[in-house]
Amino acid sequence: MKINRNDIEGLSRREREKLMRKKEMLAAARQIFAQKGYGETTLEDVAELAEFGKGTLYNYFPNKEALFSSVLEEVMSGFKAIVDEVLARDLGFEEKFRKMIEESLRYAFSNPEGIMLMSRESQHLRDNNPLMQIKLQLVGRLADSIAAEQLKNKGMLQVEAEQLALILMNMIMGQFINRLHLHVFKGVQGAESASEGWFCSPITPDIIQSLTNPANLEEDVEKATELVFSLYFFGITGASQTGRKLYHDKLT
């Protein structure tokens, strides 16, 4: 992943170089973990791909679990940075959320290795799982924005804001999984591979190349954004205000 200007601002040259080395190690680890899985990956594999000595790798990460934890934390922190930045913009509620959906989907579609690892390998961290803490922060940030809008807009669905935040996050991740199915396991590898499920399939360089192809990526982001935004704010029937009120009354 790219180094943001905020990450290096105020750092000395030595500190910047150290940060760049760590980023290179995390990129290599993300690739190896994705291709081989957590269980089969060794620190030697990562050090070889990153072109660092194993001893250098140990200076940054004491063991494989710490390295894997850092990989997932970097991925999840990317989502949090998007949410924090977009929600701070001076935009209307729906426009703000549409932009957040779009940028989150672009981030997910552009980082398939990390998102797939986050989805299917995070159980290996047991008690040291950074996803839980960052996910709670994400949900809380979205929920605060939703709750504030609920206070201003009484016609809005008045259910727990945390539930609405979780639903939106799940819809975004659902589009990532749907894209895997359509572009890779069905379109490239055939119906038999699609039926086996993406959890069983290795993440090969060909898959990554297919998913990150710019010719497909932006079009897919646009389509997925429209789908998620429309479903989240209007439902599949374009329900009238009266219909939404009846549905709200049932839930509350």
C-alpha positions in Angstrom: 0.0 0.0 0.0 1.1 3.5 -0.7 2.7 5.7 2.0 0.5 8.8 2.7 2.1 12.2 3.2 0.6 12.3 6.7 2.6 9.0 7.5 6.0 10.6 6.8 5.4 14.2 7.8 7.9 15.3 10.5 9.9 12.0 10.2 13.7 12.0 9.9 15.3 10.4 6.8 16.1 7.3 8.9 12.6 7.0 10.1 11.2 7.4 6.6 13.5 4.6 5.3 12.4 2.4 8.2 8.8 3.0 7.4 9.4 2.2 3.7 11.1 -1.0 4.6 8.2 -2.0 6.8 5.7 -1.2 4.0 7.8 -3.4 1.6 7.7 -6.2 4.2 4.0 -5.9 4.7 3.4 -5.9 0.9 5.4 -9.1 0.5 3.7 -10.7 3.5 0.3 -9.8 2.1 1.2 -11.5 -1.2 2.6 -14.7 0.4 -0.2 -15.1 2.9 -2.7 -14.7 0.1 -1.1 -17.2 -2.1 -0.1 -19.9 0.5 -2.5 -19.2 3.4 -1.5 -18.5 7.0 -0.6 -22.1 7.9 1.8 -22.7 5.0 3.5 -19.3 5.1 6.9 -18.9 6.8 8.9 -15.8 7.7 11.6 -17.1 5.3 9.1 -16.9 2.4 8.3 -13.3 3.3 11.9 -12.3 3.7 12.9 -13.8 0.4 10.1 -12.0 -1.5 10.8 -8.7 0.2 14.6 -9.2 -0.4 15.5 -8.7 3.2 17.3 -11.0 5.5 15.2 -13.0 8.0 17.0 -11.2 10.8 16.0 -7.8 9.4 12.4 -9.1 9.3 12.6 -10.1 13.0 13.6 -6.5 13.8 10.1 -5.4 12.8 8.0 -8.4 13.6 8.9 -10.9 16.3 6.9 -13.8 14.8 4.5 -14.8 12.0 1.4 -13.9 14.1 2.6 -10.4 14.6 3.4 -10.0 10.9 0.0 -11.3 9.9 -1.7 -9.0 12.5 0.1 -6.0 11.0 -1.0 -7.0 7.5 -4.7 -7.1 8.5 -4.4 -4.0 10.6 -3.0 -2.1 7.6 -5.9 -3.3 5.5 -8.6 -2.4 8.0 -6.9 0.9 8.8 -7.3 1.8 5.1 -11.1 1.6 5.5 -11.0 3.6 8.6 -9.0 6.4 7.0 -11.5 6.6 4.1 -14.5 6.8 6.5 -12.8 9.4 8.7 -11.8 11.6 5.8 -15.1 11.4 3.9 -17.4 11.9 6.9 -15.4 15.0 7.8 -16.3 16.6 4.5 -18.9 19.4 4.3 -21.5 17.4 2.3 -25.1 16.5 2.7 -25.8 13.2 4.5 -26.7 11.1 1.3 -23.9 12.7 -0.8 -21.4 12.0 2.0 -22.4 8.4 2.3 -22.5 7.9 -1.4 -18.9 9.1 -1.6 -17.9 6.9 1.3 -19.4 3.9 -0.4 -17.6 4.7 -3.6 -14.2 5.2 -2.1 -14.6 2.1 0.2 -15.5 0.0 -2.8 -12.5 1.3 -4.8 -10.2 0.6 -1.9 -11.6 -3.0 -1.5 -11.5 -3.7 -5.3 -7.9 -2.4 -5.5 -6.6 -4.4 -2.6 -8.0 -7.9 -3.2 -5.3 -9.8 -1.4 -5.7 -7.9 1.8 -9.5 -8.0 1.8 -9.6 -11.8 1.1 -7.1 -12.4 3.9 -9.2 -10.3 6.2 -12.3 -12.3 5.3 -11.0 -15.8 5.5 -7.8 -16.0 7.5 -8.3 -13.6 10.4 -9.3 -16.4 12.8 -5.7 -17.3 13.1 -5.0 -14.3 15.3 -7.3 -15.5 18.1 -6.9 -12.9 21.0 -4.7 -10.6 19.0 -7.0 -9.6 16.2 -6.8 -6.0 15.2 -9.9 -6.2 13.1 -12.2 -6.3 16.1 -11.0 -3.0 17.6 -10.8 -1.2 14.3 -14.2 -2.6 13.1 -15.8 -1.3 16.3 -14.2 2.1 15.6 -15.6 2.0 12.1 -19.1 1.0 13.2 -19.0 3.7 15.8 -18.0 6.4 13.4 -20.7 5.5 10.9 -23.3 5.1 13.6 -22.6 8.5 15.0 -23.2 10.1 11.6 -26.4 8.0 11.1 -27.7 8.9 14.6 -27.1 12.6 14.0 -29.1 12.4 10.8 -31.9 10.5 12.6 -32.3 13.3 15.0 -32.6 15.9 12.2 -34.7 13.7 9.9 -37.7 12.0 11.7 -38.7 10.4 8.4 -35.6 8.3 8.5 -35.7 4.8 9.7 -35.4 5.1 13.5 -33.7 1.9 14.4 -30.4 1.5 16.2 -27.7 3.4 14.3 -25.2 0.6 15.0 -27.4 -1.9 13.1 -27.6 0.4 10.1 -23.9 1.0 10.1 -23.2 -2.8 10.2 -25.7 -3.4 7.4 -23.8 -0.8 5.2 -20.4 -2.4 5.9 -21.8 -5.8 5.1 -23.2 -4.6 1.8 -19.8 -3.1 0.8 -18.0 -6.4 1.6 -20.8 -8.3 -0.2 -20.0 -6.4 -3.4 -16.4 -7.4 -3.1 -17.3 -11.1 -2.8 -19.8 -10.8 -5.7 -17.0 -9.3 -7.8 -14.7 -12.2 -7.1 -17.5 -14.6 -8.2 -18.3 -12.8 -11.4 -14.8 -11.8 -12.6 -12.7 -14.7 -11.3 -14.3 -17.9 -10.2 -17.1 -17.9 -12.7 -15.8 -15.8 -15.6 -12.1 -17.0 -15.6 -11.9 -20.4 -14.0 -15.3 -21.8 -14.9 -18.5 -22.9 -13.2 -16.9 -25.8 -11.4 -14.5 -23.6 -9.6 -17.3 -21.1 -8.8 -19.3 -23.8 -7.1 -16.4 -24.7 -4.9 -16.5 -21.3 -3.3 -13.9 -18.6 -3.1 -12.8 -19.7 0.4 -11.3 -22.8 -1.2 -9.4 -21.1 -4.0 -5.8 -20.0 -4.0 -5.2 -16.3 -4.6 -2.9 -16.5 -7.6 -1.1 -13.6 -9.4 -3.5 -14.1 -12.4 -6.5 -13.5 -10.1 -4.9 -10.3 -8.6 -4.2 -9.1 -12.2 -7.7 -9.7 -13.3 -9.2 -8.0 -10.3 -7.0 -4.9 -10.4 -7.1 -4.4 -14.2 -8.0 -0.7 -14.6 -10.2 -1.4 -17.5 -12.6 -3.3 -15.3 -12.0 -1.7 -11.9 -13.5 1.7 -12.4 -16.6 0.4 -14.2 -17.1 -2.1 -11.4 -16.7 0.5 -8.7 -19.3 2.7 -10.4 -21.8 -0.1 -10.8 -21.4 -1.4 -7.3 -21.6 2.1 -5.8 -24.9 2.7 -7.5 -26.3 -0.6 -6.4 -25.2 -0.3 -2.7 -26.3 3.3 -2.5 -29.7 2.6 -4.1 -30.4 -0.4 -2.0 -29.3 1.2 1.2 -31.2 4.4 0.8 -34.3 3.4 -1.2 -34.7 -0.4 -1.1 -35.4 -2.7 -4.1 -39.0 -1.4 -4.7 -38.4 2.3 -4.4 -40.8 2.3 -1.5 -42.9 5.3 -0.9 -42.7 7.4 2.3 -45.9 5.7 3.5 -44.4 2.3 2.8 -41.2 3.1 4.7 -43.3 4.4 7.6 -45.2 1.1 7.8 -42.0 -0.8 7.7 -40.5 1.4 10.5 -43.6 0.9 12.6 -43.2 -2.9 12.4 -39.6 -2.8 13.5 -40.2 -0.4 16.4 
